[in-house]
Amino acid sequence: MREVVITKENFQREVLNYKDTPILLDFWAMWCGPCMALGPVIEQIADEYAGRIKVGKVNVDEQPELAAAFRVENIPMLAVVKDGIPVKIAEGLRPKQDILDMLEL
């Protein structure tokens, strides 16, 4: 697994201060069926594009502060962050190509 678990404790280091590549944040929860369906796609993207992107997983139940900061209203929600700034947001289950298009890969 190449995804990084993002928490409020490591958010500054893993997201805000990370400048090397785009970051794909996956906001999810264990009880969310579409989140569970999207999980393997996110893992596949993390593996296939290692070194070109960073993938972070944010459990909204465990990290309500981060969910609030990103104004998560529906999950799954994906956010692309570049240089510490969210540049694209997408809600709901997405096909792999849509996610790659968000990342401009």
A tleap script that builds the chain and sets N, CA, C and O, in Angstrom:
source leaprc.protein.ff14SB
mol = sequence {
  NMET ARG GLU VAL VAL ILE THR LYS GLU ASN
  PHE GLN ARG GLU VAL LEU ASN TYR LYS ASP
  THR PRO ILE LEU LEU ASP PHE TRP ALA MET
  TRP CYS GLY PRO CYS MET ALA LEU GLY PRO
  VAL ILE GLU GLN ILE ALA ASP GLU TYR ALA
  GLY ARG ILE LYS VAL GLY LYS VAL ASN VAL
  ASP GLU GLN PRO GLU LEU ALA ALA ALA PHE
  ARG VAL GLU ASN ILE PRO MET LEU ALA VAL
  VAL LYS ASP GLY ILE PRO VAL LYS ILE ALA
  GLU GLY LEU ARG PRO LYS GLN ASP ILE LEU
  ASP MET LEU GLU CLEU
}
set mol.1.N position { 0.842 -1.188 0.000 }
set mol.1.CA position { 0.000 0.000 0.000 }
set mol.1.C position { 0.884 1.248 0.000 }
set mol.1.O position { 1.703 1.437 0.900 }
set mol.2.N position { 0.717 2.078 -0.996 }
set mol.2.CA position { 1.514 3.302 -1.097 }
set mol.2.C position { 0.774 4.527 -0.574 }
set mol.2.O position { 1.340 5.619 -0.513 }
set mol.3.N position { -0.486 4.349 -0.200 }
set mol.3.CA position { -1.239 5.485 0.335 }
set mol.3.C position { -0.734 5.831 1.739 }
set mol.3.O position { -0.310 4.963 2.502 }
set mol.4.N position { -0.793 7.113 2.048 }
set mol.4.CA position { -0.406 7.595 3.369 }
set mol.4.C position { -1.683 7.923 4.139 }
set mol.4.O position { -2.566 8.601 3.615 }
set mol.5.N position { -1.782 7.450 5.366 }
set mol.5.CA position { -2.915 7.802 6.209 }
set mol.5.C position { -2.688 9.229 6.693 }
set mol.5.O position { -1.691 9.513 7.356 }
set mol.6.N position { -3.614 10.122 6.363 }
set mol.6.CA position { -3.487 11.535 6.728 }
set mol.6.C position { -4.314 11.792 7.977 }
set mol.6.O position { -5.490 11.438 8.053 }
set mol.7.N position { -3.667 12.419 8.956 }
set mol.7.CA position { -4.320 12.788 10.216 }
set mol.7.C position { -4.063 14.264 10.470 }
set mol.7.O position { -3.249 14.887 9.789 }
set mol.8.N position { -4.760 14.816 11.451 }
set mol.8.CA position { -4.505 16.228 11.772 }
set mol.8.C position { -3.077 16.407 12.295 }
set mol.8.O position { -2.508 17.494 12.191 }
set mol.9.N position { -2.499 15.342 12.855 }
set mol.9.CA position { -1.134 15.426 13.374 }
set mol.9.C position { -0.082 15.469 12.264 }
set mol.9.O position { 0.949 16.120 12.428 }
set mol.10.N position { -0.318 14.793 11.143 }
set mol.10.CA position { 0.696 14.788 10.079 }
set mol.10.C position { 0.291 15.619 8.857 }
set mol.10.O position { 1.025 15.652 7.869 }
set mol.11.N position { -0.846 16.280 8.907 }
set mol.11.CA position { -1.355 17.030 7.754 }
set mol.11.C position { -0.374 18.109 7.283 }
set mol.11.O position { -0.135 18.247 6.083 }
set mol.12.N position { 0.181 18.853 8.202 }
set mol.12.CA position { 1.137 19.917 7.842 }
set mol.12.C position { 2.306 19.338 7.052 }
set mol.12.O position { 2.652 19.848 5.986 }
set mol.13.N position { 2.910 18.279 7.572 }
set mol.13.CA position { 4.088 17.672 6.943 }
set mol.13.C position { 3.736 16.944 5.639 }
set mol.13.O position { 4.420 17.107 4.629 }
set mol.14.N position { 2.681 16.151 5.667 }
set mol.14.CA position { 2.372 15.283 4.530 }
set mol.14.C position { 1.631 15.986 3.388 }
set mol.14.O position { 1.686 15.536 2.244 }
set mol.15.N position { 0.934 17.096 3.698 }
set mol.15.CA position { 0.137 17.766 2.666 }
set mol.15.C position { 0.594 19.208 2.452 }
set mol.15.O position { 1.022 19.560 1.353 }
set mol.16.N position { 0.512 20.032 3.470 }
set mol.16.CA position { 0.796 21.463 3.291 }
set mol.16.C position { 2.249 21.742 2.925 }
set mol.16.O position { 2.523 22.615 2.102 }
set mol.17.N position { 3.176 21.012 3.525 }
set mol.17.CA position { 4.590 21.260 3.260 }
set mol.17.C position { 5.152 20.410 2.125 }
set mol.17.O position { 6.334 20.518 1.798 }
set mol.18.N position { 4.320 19.570 1.524 }
set mol.18.CA position { 4.778 18.665 0.470 }
set mol.18.C position { 4.671 19.373 -0.878 }
set mol.18.O position { 3.569 19.702 -1.317 }
set mol.19.N position { 5.780 19.604 -1.523 }
set mol.19.CA position { 5.796 20.394 -2.755 }
set mol.19.C position { 6.253 19.616 -3.985 }
set mol.19.O position { 6.259 20.157 -5.090 }
set mol.20.N position { 6.635 18.356 -3.807 }
set mol.20.CA position { 7.262 17.621 -4.903 }
set mol.20.C position { 6.300 17.223 -6.023 }
set mol.20.O position { 6.619 17.388 -7.200 }
set mol.21.N position { 5.142 16.706 -5.667 }
set mol.21.CA position { 4.198 16.194 -6.651 }
set mol.21.C position { 2.778 16.529 -6.208 }
set mol.21.O position { 2.566 16.903 -5.055 }
set mol.22.N position { 1.806 16.399 -7.104 }
set mol.22.CA position { 0.405 16.586 -6.689 }
set mol.22.C position { 0.015 15.522 -5.665 }
set mol.22.O position { 0.562 14.420 -5.658 }
set mol.23.N position { -0.923 15.866 -4.814 }
set mol.23.CA position { -1.432 14.951 -3.798 }
set mol.23.C position { -2.905 14.687 -4.087 }
set mol.23.O position { -3.687 15.614 -4.301 }
set mol.24.N position { -3.263 13.424 -4.090 }
set mol.24.CA position { -4.658 13.024 -4.212 }
set mol.24.C position { -5.124 12.593 -2.827 }
set mol.24.O position { -4.624 11.611 -2.278 }
set mol.25.N position { -6.078 13.325 -2.263 }
set mol.25.CA position { -6.647 12.973 -0.968 }
set mol.25.C position { -7.980 12.280 -1.176 }
set mol.25.O position { -8.851 12.781 -1.887 }
set mol.26.N position { -8.127 11.132 -0.554 }
set mol.26.CA position { -9.353 10.347 -0.622 }
set mol.26.C position { -10.024 10.433 0.749 }
set mol.26.O position { -9.534 9.858 1.721 }
set mol.27.N position { -11.147 11.154 0.824 }
set mol.27.CA position { -11.935 11.256 2.051 }
set mol.27.C position { -12.954 10.123 2.029 }
set mol.27.O position { -13.746 10.025 1.092 }
set mol.28.N position { -12.943 9.264 3.051 }
set mol.28.CA position { -13.724 8.046 3.036 }
set mol.28.C position { -14.145 7.666 4.456 }
set mol.28.O position { -13.747 8.304 5.431 }
set mol.29.N position { -14.964 6.603 4.550 }
set mol.29.CA position { -15.345 6.003 5.831 }
set mol.29.C position { -15.600 4.511 5.614 }
set mol.29.O position { -15.969 4.089 4.518 }
set mol.30.N position { -15.401 3.724 6.665 }
set mol.30.CA position { -15.581 2.268 6.576 }
set mol.30.C position { -17.013 1.870 6.235 }
set mol.30.O position { -17.218 0.853 5.573 }
set mol.31.N position { -17.998 2.632 6.663 }
set mol.31.CA position { -19.409 2.293 6.465 }
set mol.31.C position { -19.925 2.693 5.087 }
set mol.31.O position { -21.069 2.393 4.747 }
set mol.32.N position { -19.109 3.357 4.299 }
set mol.32.CA position { -19.528 3.907 3.007 }
set mol.32.C position { -19.248 2.900 1.883 }
set mol.32.O position { -18.093 2.637 1.548 }
set mol.33.N position { -20.314 2.344 1.309 }
set mol.33.CA position { -20.170 1.379 0.223 }
set mol.33.C position { -19.407 1.915 -0.980 }
set mol.33.O position { -18.477 1.259 -1.450 }
set mol.34.N position { -19.775 3.102 -1.500 }
set mol.34.CA position { -19.019 3.642 -2.627 }
set mol.34.C position { -17.544 3.891 -2.288 }
set mol.34.O position { -16.679 3.767 -3.154 }
set mol.35.N position { -17.260 4.240 -1.035 }
set mol.35.CA position { -15.863 4.437 -0.619 }
set mol.35.C position { -15.092 3.123 -0.719 }
set mol.35.O position { -13.948 3.093 -1.174 }
set mol.36.N position { -15.735 2.040 -0.286 }
set mol.36.CA position { -15.093 0.723 -0.343 }
set mol.36.C position { -14.883 0.290 -1.793 }
set mol.36.O position { -13.884 -0.357 -2.106 }
set mol.37.N position { -15.805 0.638 -2.666 }
set mol.37.CA position { -15.660 0.314 -4.091 }
set mol.37.C position { -14.532 1.127 -4.720 }
set mol.37.O position { -13.825 0.629 -5.596 }
set mol.38.N position { -14.358 2.375 -4.280 }
set mol.38.CA position { -13.327 3.246 -4.835 }
set mol.38.C position { -11.935 2.912 -4.305 }
set mol.38.O position { -10.935 3.179 -4.971 }
set mol.39.N position { -11.869 2.334 -3.119 }
set mol.39.CA position { -10.589 2.045 -2.475 }
set mol.39.C position { -9.582 1.312 -3.343 }
set mol.39.O position { -8.436 1.754 -3.435 }
set mol.40.N position { -9.958 0.206 -3.987 }
set mol.40.CA position { -8.990 -0.501 -4.834 }
set mol.40.C position { -8.506 0.326 -6.025 }
set mol.40.O position { -7.363 0.174 -6.455 }
set mol.41.N position { -9.349 1.189 -6.557 }
set mol.41.CA position { -8.948 2.065 -7.665 }
set mol.41.C position { -7.902 3.062 -7.177 }
set mol.41.O position { -6.903 3.302 -7.855 }
set mol.42.N position { -8.131 3.637 -6.005 }
set mol.42.CA position { -7.175 4.589 -5.433 }
set mol.42.C position { -5.844 3.894 -5.163 }
set mol.42.O position { -4.780 4.448 -5.442 }
set mol.43.N position { -5.907 2.680 -4.619 }
set mol.43.CA position { -4.683 1.915 -4.345 }
set mol.43.C position { -3.931 1.614 -5.640 }
set mol.43.O position { -2.704 1.704 -5.679 }
set mol.44.N position { -4.650 1.262 -6.687 }
set mol.44.CA position { -4.031 0.985 -7.980 }
set mol.44.C position { -3.344 2.238 -8.530 }
set mol.44.O position { -2.226 2.159 -9.039 }
set mol.45.N position { -4.005 3.387 -8.429 }
set mol.45.CA position { -3.405 4.645 -8.892 }
set mol.45.C position { -2.148 4.953 -8.086 }
set mol.45.O position { -1.132 5.359 -8.651 }
set mol.46.N position { -2.209 4.764 -6.770 }
set mol.46.CA position { -1.045 5.019 -5.914 }
set mol.46.C position { 0.138 4.144 -6.327 }
set mol.46.O position { 1.275 4.614 -6.371 }
set mol.47.N position { -0.130 2.883 -6.628 }
set mol.47.CA position { 0.945 1.969 -7.035 }
set mol.47.C position { 1.481 2.310 -8.423 }
set mol.47.O position { 2.694 2.359 -8.630 }
set mol.48.N position { 0.579 2.543 -9.367 }
set mol.48.CA position { 0.997 2.780 -10.751 }
set mol.48.C position { 1.713 4.114 -10.939 }
set mol.48.O position { 2.573 4.239 -11.810 }
set mol.49.N position { 1.369 5.099 -10.137 }
set mol.49.CA position { 1.931 6.443 -10.328 }
set mol.49.C position { 2.824 6.865 -9.171 }
set mol.49.O position { 3.014 8.058 -8.935 }
set mol.50.N position { 3.369 5.898 -8.451 }
set mol.50.CA position { 4.304 6.188 -7.353 }
set mol.50.C position { 5.457 7.029 -7.883 }
set mol.50.O position { 6.032 6.722 -8.928 }
set mol.51.N position { 5.785 8.080 -7.163 }
set mol.51.CA position { 6.846 8.987 -7.590 }
set mol.51.C position { 6.338 10.152 -8.419 }
set mol.51.O position { 6.997 11.188 -8.510 }
set mol.52.N position { 5.161 9.987 -9.030 }
set mol.52.CA position { 4.569 11.067 -9.829 }
set mol.52.C position { 3.461 11.782 -9.063 }
set mol.52.O position { 3.195 12.961 -9.298 }
set mol.53.N position { 2.813 11.056 -8.138 }
set mol.53.CA position { 1.794 11.636 -7.277 }
set mol.53.C position { 1.948 11.033 -5.889 }
set mol.53.O position { 2.603 10.007 -5.704 }
set mol.54.N position { 1.334 11.690 -4.931 }
set mol.54.CA position { 1.246 11.158 -3.573 }
set mol.54.C position { -0.240 10.954 -3.294 }
set mol.54.O position { -1.064 11.795 -3.653 }
set mol.55.N position { -0.579 9.842 -2.657 }
set mol.55.CA position { -1.972 9.550 -2.352 }
set mol.55.C position { -2.141 9.473 -0.841 }
set mol.55.O position { -1.423 8.750 -0.150 }
set mol.56.N position { -3.113 10.243 -0.346 }
set mol.56.CA position { -3.417 10.234 1.079 }
set mol.56.C position { -4.847 9.803 1.321 }
set mol.56.O position { -5.742 10.141 0.547 }
set mol.57.N position { -5.066 9.059 2.393 }
set mol.57.CA position { -6.399 8.584 2.777 }
set mol.57.C position { -6.790 9.302 4.067 }
set mol.57.O position { -6.041 9.302 5.044 }
set mol.58.N position { -7.979 9.916 4.054 }
set mol.58.CA position { -8.489 10.631 5.227 }
set mol.58.C position { -9.798 9.975 5.644 }
set mol.58.O position { -10.800 10.080 4.937 }
set mol.59.N position { -9.792 9.301 6.783 }
set mol.59.CA position { -11.002 8.701 7.322 }
set mol.59.C position { -11.798 9.817 7.996 }
set mol.59.O position { -11.359 10.369 9.005 }
set mol.60.N position { -12.948 10.147 7.452 }
set mol.60.CA position { -13.716 11.303 7.947 }
set mol.60.C position { -14.255 11.083 9.361 }
set mol.60.O position { -14.479 12.051 10.088 }
set mol.61.N position { -14.465 9.832 9.761 }
set mol.61.CA position { -14.926 9.555 11.119 }
set mol.61.C position { -13.821 9.785 12.141 }
set mol.61.O position { -14.084 10.233 13.257 }
set mol.62.N position { -12.595 9.481 11.762 }
set mol.62.CA position { -11.455 9.638 12.656 }
set mol.62.C position { -10.832 11.025 12.579 }
set mol.62.O position { -10.131 11.439 13.502 }
set mol.63.N position { -11.080 11.751 11.487 }
set mol.63.CA position { -10.472 13.066 11.274 }
set mol.63.C position { -11.530 14.111 10.929 }
set mol.63.O position { -11.497 14.683 9.840 }
set mol.64.N position { -12.474 14.369 11.847 }
set mol.64.CA position { -13.547 15.318 11.533 }
set mol.64.C position { -13.048 16.745 11.283 }
set mol.64.O position { -13.684 17.505 10.554 }
set mol.65.N position { -11.916 17.107 11.884 }
set mol.65.CA position { -11.376 18.453 11.663 }
set mol.65.C position { -10.932 18.634 10.215 }
set mol.65.O position { -11.176 19.677 9.609 }
set mol.66.N position { -10.284 17.617 9.669 }
set mol.66.CA position { -9.847 17.700 8.270 }
set mol.66.C position { -11.038 17.664 7.323 }
set mol.66.O position { -11.062 18.374 6.318 }
set mol.67.N position { -12.028 16.834 7.650 }
set mol.67.CA position { -13.236 16.789 6.822 }
set mol.67.C position { -13.915 18.155 6.813 }
set mol.67.O position { -14.382 18.611 5.769 }
set mol.68.N position { -13.969 18.802 7.962 }
set mol.68.CA position { -14.579 20.134 8.047 }
set mol.68.C position { -13.745 21.162 7.283 }
set mol.68.O position { -14.295 22.027 6.602 }
set mol.69.N position { -12.434 21.070 7.395 }
set mol.69.CA position { -11.558 22.026 6.709 }
set mol.69.C position { -11.725 21.946 5.195 }
set mol.69.O position { -11.625 22.959 4.504 }
set mol.70.N position { -11.980 20.740 4.676 }
set mol.70.CA position { -12.184 20.551 3.242 }
set mol.70.C position { -13.660 20.620 2.855 }
set mol.70.O position { -14.019 20.395 1.699 }
set mol.71.N position { -14.507 20.932 3.833 }
set mol.71.CA position { -15.952 21.059 3.616 }
set mol.71.C position { -16.553 19.809 2.976 }
set mol.71.O position { -17.337 19.888 2.030 }
set mol.72.N position { -16.169 18.664 3.512 }
set mol.72.CA position { -16.680 17.392 3.015 }
set mol.72.C position { -18.140 17.254 3.429 }
set mol.72.O position { -18.459 17.240 4.617 }
set mol.73.N position { -19.009 17.154 2.452 }
set mol.73.CA position { -20.436 16.964 2.712 }
set mol.73.C position { -20.897 15.586 2.267 }
set mol.73.O position { -21.843 15.035 2.830 }
set mol.74.N position { -20.233 15.026 1.259 }
set mol.74.CA position { -20.557 13.703 0.743 }
set mol.74.C position { -19.264 12.933 0.549 }
set mol.74.O position { -18.226 13.501 0.206 }
set mol.75.N position { -19.347 11.625 0.776 }
set mol.75.CA position { -18.185 10.785 0.532 }
set mol.75.C position { -18.587 9.644 -0.381 }
set mol.75.O position { -19.753 9.250 -0.390 }
set mol.76.N position { -17.654 9.103 -1.149 }
set mol.76.CA position { -16.261 9.513 -1.199 }
set mol.76.C position { -16.103 10.902 -1.826 }
set mol.76.O position { -16.883 11.328 -2.678 }
set mol.77.N position { -15.067 11.575 -1.367 }
set mol.77.CA position { -14.700 12.857 -1.956 }
set mol.77.C position { -13.203 12.821 -2.218 }
set mol.77.O position { -12.415 12.410 -1.366 }
set mol.78.N position { -12.832 13.255 -3.398 }
set mol.78.CA position { -11.423 13.317 -3.779 }
set mol.78.C position { -11.016 14.773 -3.920 }
set mol.78.O position { -11.769 15.590 -4.449 }
set mol.79.N position { -9.822 15.090 -3.444 }
set mol.79.CA position { -9.276 16.439 -3.586 }
set mol.79.C position { -7.854 16.332 -4.115 }
set mol.79.O position { -7.054 15.537 -3.622 }
set mol.80.N position { -7.550 17.139 -5.120 }
set mol.80.CA position { -6.186 17.234 -5.627 }
set mol.80.C position { -5.579 18.490 -5.019 }
set mol.80.O position { -6.132 19.583 -5.142 }
set mol.81.N position { -4.436 18.322 -4.363 }
set mol.81.CA position { -3.752 19.422 -3.686 }
set mol.81.C position { -2.396 19.621 -4.354 }
set mol.81.O position { -1.625 18.675 -4.520 }
set mol.82.N position { -2.120 20.863 -4.734 }
set mol.82.CA position { -0.815 21.217 -5.300 }
set mol.82.C position { -0.261 22.386 -4.510 }
set mol.82.O position { -0.938 23.394 -4.307 }
set mol.83.N position { 0.971 22.243 -4.068 }
set mol.83.CA position { 1.633 23.285 -3.276 }
set mol.83.C position { 0.787 23.715 -2.087 }
set mol.83.O position { 0.738 24.898 -1.752 }
set mol.84.N position { 0.122 22.757 -1.450 }
set mol.84.CA position { -0.660 23.029 -0.255 }
set mol.84.C position { -2.044 23.603 -0.503 }
set mol.84.O position { -2.762 23.917 0.447 }
set mol.85.N position { -2.432 23.745 -1.776 }
set mol.85.CA position { -3.716 24.367 -2.112 }
set mol.85.C position { -4.603 23.358 -2.842 }
set mol.85.O position { -4.174 22.774 -3.838 }
set mol.86.N position { -5.840 23.140 -2.362 }
set mol.86.CA position { -6.756 22.265 -3.104 }
set mol.86.C position { -7.117 22.911 -4.445 }
set mol.86.O position { -7.598 24.044 -4.485 }
set mol.87.N position { -6.885 22.192 -5.530 }
set mol.87.CA position { -7.143 22.751 -6.857 }
set mol.87.C position { -8.315 22.084 -7.568 }
set mol.87.O position { -8.904 22.671 -8.476 }
set mol.88.N position { -8.658 20.856 -7.161 }
set mol.88.CA position { -9.798 20.157 -7.759 }
set mol.88.C position { -10.467 19.294 -6.701 }
set mol.88.O position { -9.803 18.691 -5.858 }
set mol.89.N position { -11.793 19.245 -6.760 }
set mol.89.CA position { -12.600 18.445 -5.838 }
set mol.89.C position { -13.616 17.659 -6.659 }
set mol.89.O position { -14.196 18.183 -7.610 }
set mol.90.N position { -13.826 16.404 -6.288 }
set mol.90.CA position { -14.860 15.584 -6.937 }
set mol.90.C position { -15.517 14.710 -5.878 }
set mol.90.O position { -14.840 14.110 -5.043 }
set mol.91.N position { -16.840 14.646 -5.924 }
set mol.91.CA position { -17.586 13.813 -4.990 }
set mol.91.C position { -18.135 12.594 -5.711 }
set mol.91.O position { -18.408 12.632 -6.911 }
set mol.92.N position { -18.292 11.516 -4.961 }
set mol.92.CA position { -18.920 10.318 -5.488 }
set mol.92.C position { -17.939 9.357 -6.131 }
set mol.92.O position { -16.763 9.665 -6.328 }
set mol.93.N position { -18.455 8.194 -6.450 }
set mol.93.CA position { -17.677 7.140 -7.078 }
set mol.93.C position { -17.299 7.578 -8.497 }
set mol.93.O position { -18.153 8.000 -9.277 }
set mol.94.N position { -16.019 7.473 -8.812 }
set mol.94.CA position { -15.495 7.923 -10.109 }
set mol.94.C position { -14.724 6.794 -10.782 }
set mol.94.O position { -14.076 5.994 -10.107 }
set mol.95.N position { -14.792 6.727 -12.108 }
set mol.95.CA position { -13.928 5.769 -12.798 }
set mol.95.C position { -12.473 6.233 -12.736 }
set mol.95.O position { -12.181 7.415 -12.554 }
set mol.96.N position { -11.591 5.282 -12.891 }
set mol.96.CA position { -10.156 5.558 -12.801 }
set mol.96.C position { -9.734 6.695 -13.726 }
set mol.96.O position { -8.978 7.573 -13.309 }
set mol.97.N position { -10.201 6.699 -14.957 }
set mol.97.CA position { -9.769 7.724 -15.911 }
set mol.97.C position { -10.187 9.116 -15.463 }
set mol.97.O position { -9.443 10.074 -15.673 }
set mol.98.N position { -11.353 9.252 -14.855 }
set mol.98.CA position { -11.772 10.559 -14.334 }
set mol.98.C position { -10.807 11.058 -13.270 }
set mol.98.O position { -10.497 12.247 -13.207 }
set mol.99.N position { -10.337 10.140 -12.435 }
set mol.99.CA position { -9.397 10.522 -11.372 }
set mol.99.C position { -8.062 10.910 -11.981 }
set mol.99.O position { -7.452 11.892 -11.557 }
set mol.100.N position { -7.600 10.158 -12.965 }
set mol.100.CA position { -6.348 10.498 -13.649 }
set mol.100.C position { -6.470 11.842 -14.357 }
set mol.100.O position { -5.511 12.614 -14.389 }
set mol.101.N position { -7.638 12.128 -14.924 }
set mol.101.CA position { -7.857 13.423 -15.568 }
set mol.101.C position { -7.773 14.553 -14.544 }
set mol.101.O position { -7.232 15.619 -14.839 }
set mol.102.N position { -8.306 14.324 -13.337 }
set mol.102.CA position { -8.201 15.329 -12.264 }
set mol.102.C position { -6.744 15.637 -11.968 }
set mol.102.O position { -6.377 16.783 -11.707 }
set mol.103.N position { -5.918 14.596 -12.012 }
set mol.103.CA position { -4.494 14.724 -11.700 }
set mol.103.C position { -3.676 15.193 -12.898 }
set mol.103.O position { -2.487 15.489 -12.778 }
set mol.104.N position { -4.339 15.256 -14.064 }
set mol.104.CA position { -3.692 15.637 -15.320 }
set mol.104.C position { -2.560 14.681 -15.677 }
set mol.104.O position { -1.479 15.100 -16.091 }
set mol.105.N position { -2.834 13.372 -15.506 }
set mol.105.CA position { -1.837 12.337 -15.843 }
set mol.105.C position { -2.187 11.697 -17.173 }
set mol.105.O position { -1.476 10.805 -17.635 }
savepdb mol mol.pdb
quit
